[in-house]
Structures are given as C-alpha cells and as structure tokens.
Amino acid sequence: MKLEIFKAGFYFVTRIQKSAFLKIKYYYGKIHKTLNTQGGFKMIDFSSFLKENLNGIFTTVEDEKPKSRAFQFLFSDGKKVYFCTENNKAVYKQIKENPNVSFCVHKPDFSYVLSISGKVTFTNDINLKEKALNKYPALKEIFKIPSNPVFELFYVDVEEVDTFDFVNGSKKEKI
C-alpha cells in the first residue's frame, strides 16, 4: 500500500516538474533571440520582457549602500529604458549623486528573472514626457502636464543584463 502511494505521489510530482520545465522552456525561447553573429550567440531581448513585466525593484546607492524600492518601467528605445520620478524624492537625489542603478523584474511564478544595470541620464524632452503621460493615465493624474516642474523623466543606458531561469541558471551579458 505504501509503495503504491509513493509511486502515485512520485508520478504526480514528476508531471508537475515536467509541466514547469515546459513553461520555463517556452518563456526562455520567447525572451531570447538568436543573432546571426558569433555562430549562435544569444542576446537577451530585455525590452520585450520588461513590456510584459512592468513592475520591479529599482536600486540606487545611498551612503555607499544599496537602496531598493518598487518602481515601474515605462518604455524603452534600444538600450534606453525609461522611468520617471519627482525631483523632490530621495531617489532623485540618489541618482544625481551616483547615476549607477539597476532594475530587476521577474515572471509572477519566478520562472525567469531579469536585471538590467547601467547609468542614468535625465531628459527634459517634452515629447517623451507626453508619451509617458499618455501611456500611463495614473502618471497623468499625478503630473497633469509634461512641463510640470517636479516631473523628471530619465533613462537607464543599459550596460549589463543578468538573467536567471531554472533551465539555464544565471547568465550575464555586457551590452
């Protein structure tokens, strides 16, 4: 009797593991694209993944120590990944003092984790600010207009991408 229960439990766990493996394999294939250079070198398509997973953890430096908080990705353009904040917040001061930051996101089931890092550049481009306000109504409620004096739009110029999944483990890629 115990052996039959063990076999049934083993079969059930094996089926769950196979299902999880297939999900991870699917997302891995979806997130990565193969370049025609360097004989199959894979470059991480971080932009697509960020569009599907907007919310993450944004990390700055304060008093030579990491400082993390929840943040939302807005949009990207090539290696530029855009965010916004207010110029009266601690995060703004931290970025001004040290522009090296990272942003980490993951799938809801943690089957894939992606972290980008690079240096921040602030921009006063009214068209980009308008794009952010139009894309996210909650931002428009907060800032009202792109010329709001506290509205700070910035981008991370991505220098490095770190990923983790259960099939391939950790990977690091310089961009």
C-alpha positions in Angstrom: 0.0 0.0 0.0 2.8 2.5 1.0 4.7 1.6 -2.2 1.6 2.4 -4.4 1.1 5.7 -2.6 4.7 6.5 -3.1 4.5 5.6 -6.8 1.4 7.7 -7.3 3.0 10.7 -5.5 6.2 10.3 -7.5 4.2 10.3 -10.7 2.2 13.4 -9.7 5.4 15.3 -8.7 7.1 14.2 -12.0 4.2 15.5 -14.0 4.3 18.9 -12.2 8.1 19.2 -12.8 7.6 18.3 -16.5 4.9 21.0 -16.8 7.1 23.6 -15.0 10.1 22.7 -17.2 8.0 23.1 -20.4 6.7 26.5 -19.2 10.3 27.6 -18.5 11.5 26.4 -21.8 8.7 28.3 -23.6 9.5 31.6 -21.8 13.2 31.1 -22.4 12.6 30.7 -26.1 10.3 33.7 -26.2 12.6 36.0 -24.3 15.9 35.2 -26.1 16.5 35.9 -29.8 19.4 34.4 -31.8 21.7 36.8 -33.6 23.4 35.8 -36.9 26.7 36.8 -35.4 29.3 34.7 -33.5 27.8 31.4 -34.5 24.6 31.3 -32.4 25.4 33.9 -29.7 22.2 34.7 -27.9 21.3 38.3 -27.0 18.7 38.9 -24.3 15.6 40.8 -25.6 15.2 42.7 -22.3 12.8 45.2 -23.8 10.1 42.6 -24.6 10.4 41.1 -21.2 10.0 44.5 -19.5 6.9 45.3 -21.5 5.3 42.1 -20.1 6.6 42.7 -16.6 6.3 46.4 -15.8 6.9 46.4 -12.1 10.1 45.6 -10.4 12.8 46.7 -7.9 14.8 49.7 -8.7 18.1 50.0 -6.8 20.3 53.1 -6.3 23.1 53.9 -3.9 22.8 56.0 -0.7 25.7 56.5 1.7 27.6 53.8 -0.3 24.9 51.2 0.4 22.2 49.8 -1.9 18.8 51.3 -1.6 15.9 49.5 -3.3 12.2 50.4 -3.9 9.3 49.2 -6.1 9.3 51.0 -9.5 7.5 50.8 -12.8 9.1 50.5 -16.3 7.6 53.0 -18.8 9.0 52.2 -22.2 12.3 51.6 -24.0 14.1 52.7 -27.1 17.1 50.4 -27.9 19.4 50.3 -24.9 17.5 53.2 -23.2 15.0 52.0 -20.6 12.7 54.9 -19.3 11.4 55.6 -15.9 10.2 58.7 -14.0 10.2 60.2 -10.6 9.7 63.5 -8.8 12.7 65.8 -8.2 11.7 66.2 -4.5 12.2 62.5 -3.7 15.2 60.7 -2.2 15.6 58.5 -5.3 16.2 61.6 -7.5 18.9 62.9 -5.1 20.5 59.4 -5.0 20.6 59.2 -8.8 22.1 62.7 -9.1 24.8 61.7 -6.7 25.5 58.3 -8.2 23.9 57.5 -11.6 24.7 53.8 -11.4 21.4 51.9 -10.9 19.8 48.5 -11.5 16.2 47.4 -12.2 15.1 43.8 -11.5 11.8 42.1 -12.7 10.5 38.6 -12.8 7.7 36.4 -14.0 4.9 36.0 -11.5 5.9 32.4 -10.9 9.7 33.4 -10.7 10.5 31.1 -13.6 12.5 33.9 -15.1 14.3 36.8 -13.5 15.9 39.7 -15.4 18.1 42.5 -14.1 19.4 45.5 -16.1 22.1 47.9 -14.9 23.6 51.0 -16.3 23.9 54.7 -15.9 21.0 57.2 -15.7 20.5 60.2 -17.9 17.7 62.7 -17.2 15.9 64.2 -20.1 13.6 67.2 -20.5 12.3 66.0 -23.9 8.6 67.2 -23.8 7.6 64.6 -26.4 8.9 61.8 -24.3 7.3 63.1 -21.2 4.0 63.4 -23.2 4.4 59.8 -24.3 4.8 58.6 -20.7 1.7 60.6 -19.6 -0.4 59.3 -22.5 0.7 55.7 -22.0 0.0 55.7 -18.2 -3.1 57.6 -17.0 -2.0 57.3 -13.4 1.0 59.4 -14.2 -1.2 62.0 -16.0 -3.2 62.2 -12.8 -0.1 62.9 -10.8 1.8 65.2 -13.1 -1.0 66.7 -15.2 1.3 68.2 -17.9 4.7 67.3 -19.3 6.1 70.6 -18.2 5.3 70.0 -14.5 8.4 71.3 -12.7 8.7 68.2 -10.4 8.2 65.6 -13.2 11.6 64.0 -14.0 11.9 61.5 -16.9 15.1 59.5 -17.1 16.5 56.5 -18.8 19.0 53.8 -17.9 21.5 53.3 -20.6 21.7 49.5 -20.3 25.3 48.3 -19.9 24.7 44.8 -18.5 21.8 42.3 -18.3 21.7 39.5 -15.8 19.1 36.7 -16.1 18.2 33.6 -14.2 16.0 30.7 -15.1 15.8 27.1 -13.8 16.9 25.6 -17.2 20.0 27.7 -17.8 20.9 29.1 -14.4 22.5 32.5 -14.2 23.8 34.4 -17.3 25.4 37.8 -17.5 25.7 39.8 -20.7 27.5 43.1 -21.4 25.5 45.2 -23.9 
